[in-house]
Amino acid sequence: MISSAASGTQSNRRGVADTVLERKGAGVAGVQEMTIGVVGGTGAQGRGLATRWAAAGLKVVIGSRNAERAQETAREIAEASGGDVTGQDNAGCAAAADIVLIALPWEAHADTLRALRSELAGKIVVDCVNPLGFDKKGPYALPVPEGSAAQQAEQLLPESRVTAAFHHVSAVTLADLSVSEIDLDVLVLGDDREATDVVRELAATIPGVRGIYGGRLRNAHQVEAFTANLIAINRRYKAHAGLRITDV
Ligand SMILES: NC(=O)c1ccc[n+]([C@@H]2O[C@H](COP(=O)([O-])OP(=O)(O)OC[C@H]3O[C@@H](n4cnc5c(N)ncnc54)[C@H](OP(=O)(O)O)[C@@H]3O)[C@@H](O)[C@H]2O)c1
């Protein structure tokens, strides 16, 4: 039984991910059968997560504004991880995937998502974007009119199943496959329980990582903003700090 938080647009939200879930006949199973797209996958964060997912045996499609750059990055990740990784432009990547990670700079978020609305319809979208500014005092959270990057994504992608996750994981640690276990909980936020369960499962494909439900999308602002605190911690202690939730 598929349950969606959507109301009038529920049928529009059903996509390939739903089909896979239905075929599996179980709510949270099936991430291993899904294709993971990474919009902005040539950057540090997209590369890092793609490397881990490919190493875990998931099929990954890297997206870029430039298809050749995506293919080149995909070749490098496939070589490092031994996995199944291909590259396309961002629209091709979004169209080919069941779950799509948005790994773009905040400045590129709104325009890029607006342009990908039809390709992302029915897909589980995972937003990891942290709207941050930097000045001589260090990092700080930027105000976002919609509340958060994830809520902006929800507004721009009404036919998608928008979740927010992977804000606090270090791209450096992800890319270093000699780190065999990453000591981290990934907070997964969203209003669609089945989608957040799938993304929790996606997080758990990375050794050492747990995916923990972190509330509805309206609570994404402080999760995104907390990255400024983590960056400050990393600078002071020369670390790649993460987050663990206790008693869960
Ligand atoms: N780095 C981390 O450790 C980390 C950790 C957690 C979360 N995050 C979040 O993840 C997101 C990506 O971080 P990142 O460090 O990977 O960023 P990045 O390297 O600066 O950018 C990622 C990719 O976005 C594309 N891009 C850049 N400017 C663009 C524009 N104006 N329009 C469209 N596409 C553009 C580029 O790909 P093409 O040129 O190939 O199109 C670039 O490779 C950020 O929002 C960040 O807050 C990062």
Ligand as a Chemical Component Dictionary entry (heavy atoms), coordinates in Angstrom:
data_LIG
# 
_chem_comp.id                   LIG 
_chem_comp.type                 NON-POLYMER 
_chem_comp.pdbx_formal_charge   0 
_chem_comp.three_letter_code    LIG 
# 
loop_
_chem_comp_atom.comp_id 
_chem_comp_atom.atom_id 
_chem_comp_atom.alt_atom_id 
_chem_comp_atom.type_symbol 
_chem_comp_atom.charge 
_chem_comp_atom.model_Cartn_x 
_chem_comp_atom.model_Cartn_y 
_chem_comp_atom.model_Cartn_z 
_chem_comp_atom.pdbx_ordinal 
LIG N1  N1  N 0  31.144 19.963 0.115   1  
LIG C1  C1  C 0  30.658 19.411 1.231   2  
LIG O1  O1  O 0  31.395 18.855 2.071   3  
LIG C2  C2  C 0  29.161 19.443 1.478   4  
LIG C3  C3  C 0  28.644 18.714 2.556   5  
LIG C4  C4  C 0  27.267 18.715 2.763   6  
LIG C5  C5  C 0  26.429 19.437 1.928   7  
LIG N2  N2  N 1  26.965 20.137 0.908   8  
LIG C6  C6  C 0  26.069 20.910 0.034   9  
LIG O2  O2  O 0  26.095 20.279 -1.213  10 
LIG C7  C7  C 0  25.955 21.259 -2.244  11 
LIG C8  C8  C 0  27.058 21.047 -3.260  12 
LIG O3  O3  O 0  28.298 21.262 -2.644  13 
LIG P1  P1  P 0  29.662 21.150 -3.474  14 
LIG O4  O4  O 0  30.748 21.474 -2.549  15 
LIG O5  O5  O -1 29.690 19.842 -4.199  16 
LIG O6  O6  O 0  29.428 22.340 -4.534  17 
LIG P2  P2  P 0  30.233 22.763 -5.837  18 
LIG O7  O7  O 0  31.367 21.820 -6.059  19 
LIG O8  O8  O 0  30.534 24.218 -5.726  20 
LIG O9  O9  O 0  29.132 22.621 -6.985  21 
LIG C9  C9  C 0  28.578 21.394 -7.399  22 
LIG C10 C10 C 0  28.320 21.420 -8.899  23 
LIG O10 O10 O 0  27.265 22.331 -9.183  24 
LIG C11 C11 C 0  27.397 22.792 -10.535 25 
LIG N3  N3  N 0  27.245 24.247 -10.572 26 
LIG C12 C12 C 0  28.081 25.203 -10.085 27 
LIG N4  N4  N 0  27.598 26.436 -10.315 28 
LIG C13 C13 C 0  26.437 26.268 -10.970 29 
LIG C14 C14 C 0  25.467 27.160 -11.515 30 
LIG N5  N5  N 0  25.609 28.485 -11.408 31 
LIG N6  N6  N 0  24.385 26.636 -12.131 32 
LIG C15 C15 C 0  24.232 25.295 -12.241 33 
LIG N7  N7  N 0  25.126 24.385 -11.776 34 
LIG C16 C16 C 0  26.213 24.878 -11.137 35 
LIG C17 C17 C 0  28.807 22.409 -10.994 36 
LIG O11 O11 O 0  28.688 21.334 -11.900 37 
LIG P3  P3  P 0  28.812 21.543 -13.500 38 
LIG O12 O12 O 0  29.716 22.746 -13.711 39 
LIG O13 O13 O 0  29.465 20.275 -13.934 40 
LIG O14 O14 O 0  27.432 21.738 -13.981 41 
LIG C18 C18 C 0  29.491 21.929 -9.719  42 
LIG O15 O15 O 0  30.435 20.909 -9.958  43 
LIG C19 C19 C 0  26.031 22.643 -1.568  44 
LIG O16 O16 O 0  24.758 23.222 -1.524  45 
LIG C20 C20 C 0  26.538 22.337 -0.180  46 
LIG O17 O17 O 0  25.952 23.197 0.792   47 
LIG C21 C21 C 0  28.308 20.158 0.648   48 
# 
loop_
_chem_comp_bond.comp_id 
_chem_comp_bond.atom_id_1 
_chem_comp_bond.atom_id_2 
_chem_comp_bond.value_order 
_chem_comp_bond.pdbx_ordinal 
LIG N1  C1  SING 1  
LIG C1  O1  DOUB 2  
LIG C1  C2  SING 3  
LIG C2  C3  SING 4  
LIG C2  C21 DOUB 5  
LIG C3  C4  DOUB 6  
LIG C4  C5  SING 7  
LIG C5  N2  DOUB 8  
LIG N2  C6  SING 9  
LIG N2  C21 SING 10 
LIG C6  O2  SING 11 
LIG C6  C20 SING 12 
LIG O2  C7  SING 13 
LIG C7  C8  SING 14 
LIG C7  C19 SING 15 
LIG C8  O3  SING 16 
LIG O3  P1  SING 17 
LIG P1  O4  DOUB 18 
LIG P1  O5  SING 19 
LIG P1  O6  SING 20 
LIG O6  P2  SING 21 
LIG P2  O7  DOUB 22 
LIG P2  O8  SING 23 
LIG P2  O9  SING 24 
LIG O9  C9  SING 25 
LIG C9  C10 SING 26 
LIG C10 O10 SING 27 
LIG C10 C18 SING 28 
LIG O10 C11 SING 29 
LIG C11 N3  SING 30 
LIG C11 C17 SING 31 
LIG N3  C12 SING 32 
LIG N3  C16 SING 33 
LIG C12 N4  DOUB 34 
LIG N4  C13 SING 35 
LIG C13 C14 SING 36 
LIG C13 C16 DOUB 37 
LIG C14 N5  SING 38 
LIG C14 N6  DOUB 39 
LIG N6  C15 SING 40 
LIG C15 N7  DOUB 41 
LIG N7  C16 SING 42 
LIG C17 O11 SING 43 
LIG C17 C18 SING 44 
LIG O11 P3  SING 45 
LIG P3  O12 DOUB 46 
LIG P3  O13 SING 47 
LIG P3  O14 SING 48 
LIG C18 O15 SING 49 
LIG C19 O16 SING 50 
LIG C19 C20 SING 51 
LIG C20 O17 SING 52 
# 
